[in-house]
Amino acid sequence: MNKSMIQFGILVWNISLFPMEDREKQKDSIIKRLVKDKQIEDEFNEIYDYLIFRKDTLFKNDRRFVVDYVITEHENNFNLTIGSTKLINE
């Protein structure tokens, strides 16, 4: 696993906290900025949808927004430290 995959996972986690209608807007915005190839767009959508599904299924009641993170590499693995906060209007 690489850093960009972790960053993508954190981004999707935070988007999962948005209302449903805003999630699609955020997804479309990311695709417009980052994805230039149809095959990559299809893969992006598949991974994005899977991560949203897992968050909604396994962590439905976890409403913490990731505000900071640190990825520290150690030999053949890494450590991920997350800073989070509850959303204001909850």
Secondary structure, 3 states (H helix, E strand, C coil): CCHHHHHHHHHHHHHCCCCHHHHHHHHHHHHHHHCCCHHHHHHHHHHHHHHHHHHHHHCCCCCEEEEEEEEEEECCEEEEEEEEEECCCC
